[in-house]
């Protein structure tokens, strides 16, 4: 099971992604401190999502809008600590 914690900018399409791979991947993503902290925030262009599936390819296929913009994981990851 793969779990992904995604921060997605609705305005620009940019994204920051954390991947949790393993039998408890989805549960690890749901319990990510950033997800817990940011869930339900409003007034920002950034949305958060946790998605679980059997594979990353399936997530990219079923939730393709999260993967259309730039992957800014490396440069913005510190912004969300």
C-alpha positions as CSV (number, residue, x, y, z in Angstrom):
1,X,0.0,0.0,0.0
2,X,1.3,3.4,-0.9
3,X,0.1,6.6,0.9
4,X,0.7,10.1,-0.4
5,X,0.5,13.3,1.5
6,X,0.1,16.0,-1.2
7,X,0.1,19.8,-0.9
8,X,-1.3,21.2,-4.1
9,X,-1.5,24.9,-5.1
10,X,-4.8,25.4,-6.9
11,X,-3.7,28.6,-8.6
12,X,-0.3,27.4,-10.0
13,X,-0.6,23.6,-10.0
14,X,2.6,23.3,-8.0
15,X,2.9,20.4,-5.6
16,X,4.8,19.1,-2.6
17,X,4.6,15.3,-2.2
18,X,5.5,13.0,0.6
19,X,5.3,9.3,-0.2
20,X,4.8,6.6,2.4
21,X,5.5,3.2,1.0
22,X,4.8,0.0,2.8
23,X,1.9,-1.9,4.4
24,X,0.9,1.0,6.5
25,X,1.6,3.8,4.0
26,X,-1.9,5.3,4.0
27,X,-2.0,5.4,7.8
28,X,1.4,7.0,8.0
29,X,0.3,9.7,5.5
30,X,-2.9,10.4,7.4
31,X,-0.8,10.8,10.6
32,X,1.7,13.1,9.0
33,X,2.0,16.1,11.4
34,X,1.6,18.5,8.4
35,X,-1.6,16.9,7.3
36,X,-3.1,17.1,10.8
37,X,-2.0,20.7,11.2
38,X,-3.2,21.9,7.8
39,X,-6.4,20.0,7.5
40,X,-9.3,22.3,7.2
41,X,-7.3,25.5,6.8
42,X,-9.0,28.1,4.5
43,X,-7.9,31.3,2.9
44,X,-5.0,29.8,1.0
45,X,-4.3,28.6,-2.5
46,X,-2.8,25.4,-1.0
47,X,-4.9,22.3,-0.4
48,X,-3.9,19.1,1.3
49,X,-4.8,15.6,0.4
50,X,-4.0,12.1,1.6
51,X,-4.5,9.4,-1.0
52,X,-3.8,5.7,-0.6
53,X,-3.7,3.0,-3.3
54,X,-1.9,-0.2,-4.3
55,X,0.6,1.8,-6.4
56,X,1.9,5.3,-7.2
57,X,0.9,4.8,-10.8
58,X,-2.7,4.3,-9.8
59,X,-2.7,7.4,-7.7
60,X,-1.2,9.4,-10.6
61,X,-3.8,8.1,-12.9
62,X,-6.9,8.5,-10.7
63,X,-5.8,11.9,-9.2
64,X,-4.0,13.3,-12.2
65,X,-4.7,17.0,-11.5
66,X,-2.3,16.8,-8.6
67,X,0.5,15.9,-11.0
68,X,0.0,18.5,-13.8
69,X,2.1,21.3,-12.4
70,X,5.7,21.6,-11.1
71,X,7.0,19.3,-8.4
72,X,8.4,21.7,-5.9
73,X,9.0,19.1,-3.1
74,X,12.7,19.8,-2.7
75,X,12.5,23.6,-2.7
76,X,9.3,24.0,-0.7
77,X,9.3,21.1,1.7
78,X,10.8,23.3,4.5
79,X,8.0,25.8,4.1
80,X,5.6,23.3,5.5
81,X,7.3,22.1,8.6
